[in-house]
Every structure is written in structure tokens, then in C-alpha cells.
Amino acid sequence: MLAGKCQNVAGSHLCQCPKGYRLSPDGNECLDVNECLEKVGFCVDGFCQNTEGSVRCECPVGWQLSADGSQCVDAREEPCYNEHKGKFCLGPRGQNTTRRNCCCTLAAAWGLDCQACPAQNTKEFQKLCPLGAGRGGDGEDFDECAMMEHLCEGGTCVNTDGAYRFNEISFSNSLIICKNSD
Ligand SMILES: [Ca+2]
């Protein structure tokens, strides 16, 4: 038996396979588990490579493997835009960010190729921003005020937990336009 451990028990034997293997139906060998086919949701944005006894998730250039090795996370930092008109991206934010940091803080488009951000009520938005707008994938609060420092000339932006506001007026669902309080 490959890599497995068997133990004789009264009139029979009991076999156990190491992690990444499963006992064959006849109970005589340990067979590799093909995690790429069996593990739902594993390595969805990457290239899954099944190996003997294990599995590997390979990520596209600019993406990073998550700490547990199960997912590719888009770590590319590119321009973020507050307006998207037709094919054009307008209103760039002060600094380059990841797509998540950009689109989960209600920007309109992201990237050197000006891709529209997913709309808030779509599955794609939920996947990118699982805890809704204003928070990252681990629940961390985004400081929208720091991300949009040049947008709010003459107004005061106040970062709050999971959201932000301008001059006591909450802007949570629409394009951010800073209004002076007077
Ligand atoms: Ca395997």
C-alpha cells in the first residue's frame, strides 16, 4: 500500500491514508485526491495544479497567493477613477490602489485599461467586497478620506468605521461630490 498505514484487527485489516490521499474502494491502496476537481472554490482566480498527495494554486502575474494557499488575491496597484463615461475614465484618485480598495469604496472604474467597477447589487461586487462597500475582504475599514484627499477641496471628510462622511452629510450610494457646507 502506497504511503498508507494498515493495522491488523480481528480477522481483517484497517487502513488509513495520509492527508491528500483517499482509500481506494477495495481498501487496498491510497489514491491521490484531485483537489482541483473536488475542492469547491479552491484557487478560483488562479491555475490549479493537482500533484501527487497535494495540490498547488498558481497565480497570474501581480496576484498573490493567500496565506492558506487556497486563493489568488489581486495585488496589482493601478489607477482608480471616480467617474466612468463610455470608455473613458475620469477623476483619478491621488494614488494607485488594488481593484478591491478602489471598487469597494464606490469608485467607478479601475486599472490601466479602465475597467468599470461592478455595480453594488451584483454577484461580482459581493465577491470583491464580501462585507459590502467600505470594507475589505477581512473586514478592515477603508479610510476613504485618505484615498480621495484631492476630491474634497474646501470640505471636511470624516472617516468612520465601514463608511465615511462629508460635513455631516452621508454619501454612501452615489458618486462622491464634495459639497462645501455653506
Ligand atoms: Ca492531489
Residues whose N, C-alpha, C, O or C-beta is under 5 A from the ligand:
A	BS01	CA	G20 D32 V33 N34 E35 N50 T51 E52 G53 S54 V55
